[in-house]
Amino acid sequence: MKSIAMLTISAAVVVFLTNSGWAQQIALTIDDAPWPHSELYQGMERSQLLIRHLNEANVSQVVFFVRGKWADSQRGLQQVQLYVEAGHLIANHSYHHWDFDNVDAPQYTQDILKAERVISNLPNFTKWYRFPLLHEGNTRKKRDHLRAFLTQHGYINGYVTVDTWDFYINHLVQKGLRKGWRVNMDKLRDLYLEHMWNAITFYDGVAKQFLPRPVKHTLLLHDNDVTAMFIKDLVELLREKGWTIISPEDAYADTLIKTAPDVLLNNQGRVMATAKSKGYPGPYRSSEDEHTIEGMFTKYHVWEN
């Protein structure tokens, strides 16, 4: 009985030490490049700001998942080239940004190839594919067709492990500015950082429950105004909390979650899909909905008038 008790205590110590030393590593992945003009910035102006803030934060490499249609113009291609010249990676985010739930597989795969033709000759092009809306197929037949297609064409799935709704924060900002409202940038920054931190800790918490060792996370961001303005603040927050910013190449080499699980819940990222395959009952997201984010705008008094 004594040896069994000691074994139980030892196992508990191992679990405690493993969790207390949980490696906190995360790569920055940015969708919807190159974002066009907005209420705050011209496209090139925003791209330059984003690069400057990444440089100031000492982040040497992120990956931009490019919308082929937006890069298929002189202006758009120049923005993408700015990212390439700064040393960042370029990957495929489809041409038309279609929702795979609403498009048949043959049409969808041709759209991927169309985007590839636009960006494949750029330096730092990497054969990673990020599904728009993270929708990887709402039936097993469609899902498996796309998985086979990506493998056949040399792509890996540019999955995320931490889903966010920064795009909706940006949407509300643009909507308010079009109405002539004035935004308090300090309060908007605080709102943004709270949302991002909540998402990171939520998905990392799920990983700690269902994965045997730390995962190298991939954070979903978007090429928009709030990212350009606040990415430096986000990196500083993460480092203050003990996190390390790693390269996307390092993150996607993580063998722990490289194989996609056999589930249809894929639009919340790879960690959540893996947890679902191991019996996780939910919740599947944290503050990633319109009502919650609109409430945060009220809570933080973002609008000054």
C-alpha positions as MATLAB code, in Angstrom:
seq = 'MKSIAMLTISAAVVVFLTNSGWAQQIALTIDDAPWPHSELYQGMERSQLLIRHLNEANVSQVVFFVRGKWADSQRGLQQVQLYVEAGHLIANHSYHHWDFDNVDAPQYTQDILKAERVISNLPNFTKWYRFPLLHEGNTRKKRDHLRAFLTQHGYINGYVTVDTWDFYINHLVQKGLRKGWRVNMDKLRDLYLEHMWNAITFYDGVAKQFLPRPVKHTLLLHDNDVTAMFIKDLVELLREKGWTIISPEDAYADTLIKTAPDVLLNNQGRVMATAKSKGYPGPYRSSEDEHTIEGMFTKYHVWEN';
ca = [
       0.000    0.000    0.000;
       2.867    2.338    0.814;
       4.475    1.849   -2.614;
       1.131    2.509   -4.347;
       0.672    5.690   -2.325;
       4.176    6.867   -3.167;
       3.556    6.114   -6.834;
       0.352    8.174   -6.733;
       2.155   11.082   -5.074;
       4.979   10.883   -7.626;
       2.496   10.924  -10.502;
       0.790   13.967   -9.016;
       4.141   15.737   -8.709;
       4.913   14.974  -12.356;
       1.560   16.406  -13.445;
       2.107   19.520  -11.321;
       5.602   20.091  -12.647;
       4.456   19.520  -16.220;
       1.614   22.044  -15.946;
       3.639   24.603  -13.974;
       6.363   24.438  -16.630;
       3.937   24.512  -19.556;
       5.816   26.058  -22.444;
       3.936   29.058  -23.762;
       4.891   29.446  -27.404;
       2.858   31.105  -30.126;
       3.267   32.110  -33.770;
       1.478   35.040  -35.413;
      -0.546   34.221  -38.528;
      -2.359   36.988  -40.394;
      -5.316   36.371  -42.723;
      -6.883   38.459  -45.501;
      -3.755   40.157  -46.798;
      -3.504   42.605  -48.432;
      -6.400   44.506  -46.818;
      -7.478   47.444  -49.025;
      -8.258   51.018  -47.997;
     -10.285   51.670  -44.833;
     -11.733   54.557  -42.863;
      -8.372   55.053  -41.131;
      -5.646   54.036  -43.570;
      -4.767   53.661  -47.198;
      -3.711   50.092  -47.934;
       0.026   50.776  -48.304;
      -0.005   53.056  -45.274;
      -1.485   50.315  -43.099;
       0.948   47.687  -44.386;
       3.871   49.983  -43.597;
       2.520   50.582  -40.089;
       2.097   46.864  -39.501;
       5.646   46.119  -40.625;
       7.021   48.931  -38.465;
       5.217   47.654  -35.378;
       6.420   44.090  -35.980;
       9.983   45.393  -36.304;
       9.672   47.462  -33.136;
       8.345   44.390  -31.326;
      11.335   42.346  -32.562;
       9.111   39.832  -34.355;
      11.225   38.661  -37.261;
       8.703   36.459  -39.055;
       4.951   36.027  -39.338;
       2.916   34.474  -42.142;
       0.430   36.402  -44.249;
      -2.347   34.277  -45.744;
      -3.148   36.113  -48.962;
      -6.513   36.570  -50.638;
      -5.615   36.071  -54.278;
      -8.200   38.521  -55.574;
      -6.872   41.330  -53.382;
      -3.290   40.633  -54.443;
      -4.272   40.450  -58.105;
      -3.760   44.167  -58.746;
      -0.823   46.548  -58.809;
      -1.745   48.053  -55.449;
      -2.414   44.738  -53.800;
       0.745   43.116  -55.091;
       2.823   46.034  -53.844;
       1.416   45.554  -50.354;
       2.246   41.855  -50.412;
       5.746   42.648  -51.658;
       6.241   44.912  -48.638;
       5.628   41.894  -46.398;
       7.994   39.737  -48.423;
      10.756   42.361  -48.360;
      10.402   42.545  -44.572;
      11.166   38.800  -44.370;
       7.679   37.486  -43.722;
       6.112   34.401  -45.262;
       3.321   34.382  -47.832;
       0.720   31.604  -48.062;
      -2.572   30.784  -49.765;
      -5.958   31.951  -48.441;
      -7.929   31.206  -51.663;
      -8.774   33.658  -54.437;
     -12.369   34.630  -53.699;
     -12.479   33.828  -49.961;
     -15.469   31.539  -50.451;
     -17.096   29.705  -47.578;
     -16.440   26.017  -48.281;
     -19.757   25.144  -46.642;
     -21.517   26.839  -49.582;
     -19.313   25.807  -52.531;
     -18.792   22.402  -54.142;
     -15.346   20.866  -53.832;
     -14.246   21.006  -57.529;
     -15.057   24.723  -57.773;
     -13.350   25.379  -54.450;
     -10.147   23.588  -55.403;
      -9.868   25.563  -58.635;
     -10.133   28.733  -56.573;
      -7.151   27.614  -54.491;
      -5.100   27.054  -57.628;
      -6.140   30.436  -59.021;
      -4.794   32.134  -55.896;
      -1.596   30.116  -56.156;
      -0.974   31.451  -59.657;
      -1.111   35.010  -58.309;
       1.391   34.585  -55.455;
       3.499   31.493  -56.126;
       6.333   33.387  -57.848;
       6.862   35.691  -54.887;
       9.849   35.053  -52.620;
       8.896   33.419  -49.312;
       5.800   31.773  -50.808;
       5.039   28.745  -48.656;
       2.579   25.994  -49.529;
       0.293   26.399  -46.556;
      -3.441   26.787  -47.048;
      -5.714   28.632  -44.611;
      -9.428   27.897  -45.030;
     -11.572   31.066  -45.121;
     -13.743   31.195  -41.979;
     -11.772   28.080  -40.938;
     -14.477   26.028  -42.673;
     -12.780   22.804  -43.755;
     -15.883   20.998  -44.997;
     -19.319   20.475  -43.490;
     -19.496   16.859  -44.663;
     -16.913   14.115  -44.421;
     -16.928   13.745  -48.192;
     -16.057   17.400  -48.786;
     -13.574   17.485  -45.929;
     -11.737   14.383  -47.131;
     -11.764   15.579  -50.742;
      -9.988   18.784  -49.727;
      -7.523   16.985  -47.488;
      -6.571   14.722  -50.375;
      -6.364   17.680  -52.767;
      -4.046   19.630  -50.482;
      -1.768   16.629  -50.042;
      -1.708   15.979  -53.790;
      -0.672   19.579  -54.479;
       1.969   19.730  -51.774;
       0.065   21.893  -49.289;
      -0.241   21.550  -45.559;
      -3.228   22.878  -43.657;
      -2.385   26.293  -42.209;
      -4.496   25.589  -39.153;
      -4.935   27.840  -36.150;
      -4.976   26.780  -32.534;
      -6.248   30.099  -31.148;
      -9.302   31.514  -32.912;
     -10.166   35.195  -32.450;
     -12.732   37.722  -33.614;
     -10.408   40.648  -34.179;
     -12.091   40.994  -37.576;
     -15.372   41.888  -35.867;
     -13.682   44.428  -33.625;
     -12.301   46.025  -36.774;
     -15.725   45.832  -38.439;
     -17.355   47.771  -35.596;
     -14.608   50.390  -35.719;
     -15.111   50.927  -39.453;
     -18.891   51.032  -39.023;
     -18.682   53.686  -36.307;
     -16.201   55.818  -38.222;
     -18.478   55.828  -41.253;
     -21.173   57.288  -38.989;
     -18.815   60.049  -37.910;
     -18.226   58.707  -34.406;
     -14.919   59.415  -32.662;
     -13.000   56.463  -31.271;
     -10.935   56.521  -28.087;
      -7.863   54.638  -29.234;
      -6.577   53.888  -25.731;
      -9.847   52.243  -24.771;
     -10.012   50.395  -28.096;
      -6.522   49.044  -27.455;
      -7.535   47.824  -23.995;
     -10.633   46.127  -25.451;
      -8.536   44.468  -28.161;
      -5.956   43.187  -25.709;
      -8.620   41.776  -23.378;
     -10.290   39.939  -26.248;
      -7.024   38.498  -27.532;
      -5.809   37.462  -24.087;
      -9.132   35.786  -23.284;
      -8.934   33.777  -26.503;
      -5.326   32.731  -25.949;
      -5.874   31.590  -22.373;
      -9.112   29.810  -23.302;
      -7.615   27.683  -26.087;
      -4.408   27.086  -24.157;
      -6.530   25.894  -21.251;
      -8.278   23.377  -23.506;
      -4.866   22.231  -24.769;
      -3.685   21.660  -21.212;
      -6.726   19.463  -20.558;
      -6.497   17.245  -23.615;
      -2.936   17.241  -24.934;
      -0.064   15.333  -23.325;
       2.506   18.103  -23.743;
       2.586   21.810  -24.612;
       1.461   22.722  -28.100;
       3.117   25.333  -30.279;
       0.211   27.669  -30.885;
      -0.789   29.534  -34.037;
      -2.750   32.725  -33.373;
      -5.374   33.914  -35.855;
      -5.068   37.606  -36.720;
      -6.278   39.626  -39.699;
      -4.603   42.206  -41.894;
      -6.693   45.157  -40.751;
      -6.506   48.421  -38.826;
      -6.683   47.049  -35.283;
      -3.924   44.537  -35.983;
      -1.683   47.206  -37.516;
      -2.272   49.578  -34.602;
      -2.057   47.156  -31.682;
       0.109   44.184  -32.660;
       3.115   45.622  -30.848;
       1.025   45.997  -27.677;
      -0.181   42.418  -28.062;
       3.357   41.071  -28.380;
       4.453   43.068  -25.336;
       1.508   41.688  -23.331;
       2.314   38.120  -24.319;
       5.948   38.474  -23.330;
       4.983   40.067  -20.017;
       2.811   37.001  -19.376;
       5.737   34.665  -20.070;
       4.972   33.730  -23.677;
       7.534   33.350  -26.451;
       6.810   34.463  -30.020;
       8.009   31.746  -32.392;
       8.142   31.508  -36.168;
       5.241   29.958  -38.084;
       7.670   27.379  -39.474;
       8.471   26.276  -35.936;
       4.781   26.120  -35.027;
       3.723   24.091  -38.067;
       6.513   21.586  -37.418;
       4.782   20.568  -34.171;
       4.053   16.856  -34.583;
       1.602   16.837  -31.664;
      -1.272   18.281  -33.694;
       0.041   17.969  -37.236;
      -2.446   15.215  -38.072;
      -6.022   16.425  -38.408;
      -8.482   14.526  -36.186;
     -11.482   12.689  -37.625;
     -14.133   15.230  -36.621;
     -16.227   17.800  -38.462;
     -15.673   20.486  -35.811;
     -12.807   22.248  -37.571;
     -13.845   25.903  -37.631;
     -12.558   26.506  -34.093;
      -9.004   25.446  -34.808;
      -6.829   22.370  -34.442;
      -6.625   22.289  -30.647;
     -10.394   22.367  -30.345;
     -10.838   19.712  -33.031;
      -8.327   17.487  -31.248;
     -10.064   18.009  -27.917;
     -13.428   17.190  -29.529;
     -11.969   13.922  -30.837;
     -10.979   13.065  -27.261;
     -14.460   13.680  -25.851;
     -14.399   17.381  -24.980;
     -18.063   18.496  -24.691;
     -17.522   22.252  -25.009;
     -17.731   25.190  -24.754;
     -16.025   25.569  -28.107;
     -15.304   29.288  -28.086;
     -14.689   32.194  -25.735;
     -16.262   35.631  -26.326;
     -16.219   35.000  -30.079;
     -19.627   36.329  -30.997;
     -21.181   39.613  -32.082;
     -23.169   40.215  -28.894;
     -20.162   39.827  -26.574;
     -17.888   42.080  -28.600;
     -20.570   44.742  -29.000;
     -20.967   44.608  -25.230;
     -17.236   45.154  -24.817;
     -17.490   48.354  -26.878;
     -20.082   49.573  -24.398;
     -18.085   48.408  -21.382;
     -14.947   50.214  -22.522;
     -16.730   53.368  -23.717;
     -14.857   53.195  -27.012;
     -17.001   55.846  -28.667;
     -16.391   59.342  -27.334;
     -19.656   60.936  -28.487;
];
